[in-house]
Amino acid sequence: MGKSLRKIKREREKTTSPFHPEIMAAWNRGFEAGAKQQNELDTQLMLEWLGKLEEIPGIGPKMAWRIREHYLEFMRERREWNER
C-alpha cells in the first residue's frame, strides 16, 4: 500500500461516519478492492516497461540490467518497510 493510501486510511479511521455501519463496511471493501486492483495494474505496467528497456535508444543490455536491479532492490526495501 502506498503512502497516499495509508494516509487516506488513517484519516478515514479518525472520522466517525454518519452512514450505516453496513454501508461503510461495503464501501471499505470496495475501496480495498480498488486499491488492490490499482496496485496490480501499476505493477503489470511497470514490468512491461522494464521488459522493453533495451528498445529505448542509448540503453543497452548492461544498463537495462542495472535499472531492473535497482527497481527490484527498491521494491524489496519498500516491502520490508511496509511489513513493519
Rosetta constraint file for C-alpha pairs under 8 A:
AtomPair CA 1 CA 5 HARMONIC 6.16 0.50
AtomPair CA 1 CA 6 HARMONIC 6.67 0.50
AtomPair CA 1 CA 35 HARMONIC 7.85 0.50
AtomPair CA 1 CA 39 HARMONIC 7.77 0.50
AtomPair CA 1 CA 82 HARMONIC 7.55 0.50
AtomPair CA 2 CA 6 HARMONIC 6.34 0.50
AtomPair CA 3 CA 7 HARMONIC 6.22 0.50
AtomPair CA 4 CA 8 HARMONIC 6.20 0.50
AtomPair CA 5 CA 9 HARMONIC 6.05 0.50
AtomPair CA 5 CA 35 HARMONIC 7.92 0.50
AtomPair CA 6 CA 10 HARMONIC 6.12 0.50
AtomPair CA 7 CA 11 HARMONIC 6.20 0.50
AtomPair CA 8 CA 12 HARMONIC 6.00 0.50
AtomPair CA 9 CA 13 HARMONIC 6.25 0.50
AtomPair CA 10 CA 14 HARMONIC 6.53 0.50
AtomPair CA 11 CA 15 HARMONIC 6.78 0.50
AtomPair CA 17 CA 24 HARMONIC 7.76 0.50
AtomPair CA 19 CA 23 HARMONIC 6.56 0.50
AtomPair CA 19 CA 24 HARMONIC 6.48 0.50
AtomPair CA 20 CA 24 HARMONIC 6.43 0.50
AtomPair CA 21 CA 25 HARMONIC 6.05 0.50
AtomPair CA 22 CA 26 HARMONIC 6.22 0.50
AtomPair CA 23 CA 27 HARMONIC 6.15 0.50
AtomPair CA 24 CA 28 HARMONIC 6.03 0.50
AtomPair CA 25 CA 29 HARMONIC 6.24 0.50
AtomPair CA 26 CA 30 HARMONIC 6.24 0.50
AtomPair CA 27 CA 31 HARMONIC 6.09 0.50
AtomPair CA 28 CA 32 HARMONIC 6.12 0.50
AtomPair CA 29 CA 33 HARMONIC 6.10 0.50
AtomPair CA 30 CA 34 HARMONIC 6.05 0.50
AtomPair CA 31 CA 35 HARMONIC 6.14 0.50
AtomPair CA 32 CA 36 HARMONIC 6.12 0.50
AtomPair CA 33 CA 37 HARMONIC 6.13 0.50
AtomPair CA 34 CA 38 HARMONIC 6.08 0.50
AtomPair CA 35 CA 39 HARMONIC 6.13 0.50
AtomPair CA 36 CA 40 HARMONIC 6.25 0.50
AtomPair CA 37 CA 41 HARMONIC 6.19 0.50
AtomPair CA 38 CA 42 HARMONIC 6.08 0.50
AtomPair CA 39 CA 43 HARMONIC 6.15 0.50
AtomPair CA 40 CA 44 HARMONIC 6.14 0.50
AtomPair CA 41 CA 45 HARMONIC 6.17 0.50
AtomPair CA 42 CA 46 HARMONIC 6.13 0.50
AtomPair CA 43 CA 47 HARMONIC 6.15 0.50
AtomPair CA 44 CA 48 HARMONIC 6.26 0.50
AtomPair CA 45 CA 49 HARMONIC 6.22 0.50
AtomPair CA 46 CA 50 HARMONIC 6.11 0.50
AtomPair CA 47 CA 51 HARMONIC 6.11 0.50
AtomPair CA 48 CA 52 HARMONIC 6.54 0.50
AtomPair CA 49 CA 53 HARMONIC 6.53 0.50
AtomPair CA 50 CA 64 HARMONIC 7.82 0.50
AtomPair CA 50 CA 68 HARMONIC 6.47 0.50
AtomPair CA 52 CA 56 HARMONIC 7.49 0.50
AtomPair CA 53 CA 59 HARMONIC 6.77 0.50
AtomPair CA 53 CA 64 HARMONIC 5.74 0.50
AtomPair CA 54 CA 59 HARMONIC 5.55 0.50
AtomPair CA 54 CA 60 HARMONIC 5.51 0.50
AtomPair CA 54 CA 61 HARMONIC 6.27 0.50
AtomPair CA 54 CA 64 HARMONIC 6.30 0.50
AtomPair CA 55 CA 59 HARMONIC 7.47 0.50
AtomPair CA 59 CA 63 HARMONIC 5.80 0.50
AtomPair CA 59 CA 64 HARMONIC 6.25 0.50
AtomPair CA 60 CA 64 HARMONIC 6.06 0.50
AtomPair CA 61 CA 65 HARMONIC 6.08 0.50
AtomPair CA 62 CA 66 HARMONIC 6.35 0.50
AtomPair CA 63 CA 67 HARMONIC 6.20 0.50
AtomPair CA 64 CA 68 HARMONIC 6.19 0.50
AtomPair CA 65 CA 69 HARMONIC 6.02 0.50
AtomPair CA 66 CA 70 HARMONIC 6.03 0.50
AtomPair CA 67 CA 71 HARMONIC 6.17 0.50
AtomPair CA 68 CA 72 HARMONIC 6.16 0.50
AtomPair CA 69 CA 73 HARMONIC 6.14 0.50
AtomPair CA 70 CA 74 HARMONIC 6.16 0.50
AtomPair CA 71 CA 75 HARMONIC 6.21 0.50
AtomPair CA 72 CA 76 HARMONIC 6.11 0.50
AtomPair CA 73 CA 77 HARMONIC 6.24 0.50
AtomPair CA 74 CA 78 HARMONIC 6.14 0.50
AtomPair CA 75 CA 79 HARMONIC 6.08 0.50
AtomPair CA 76 CA 80 HARMONIC 6.28 0.50
AtomPair CA 77 CA 81 HARMONIC 6.15 0.50
AtomPair CA 78 CA 82 HARMONIC 6.14 0.50
AtomPair CA 79 CA 83 HARMONIC 6.18 0.50
AtomPair CA 80 CA 84 HARMONIC 6.71 0.50
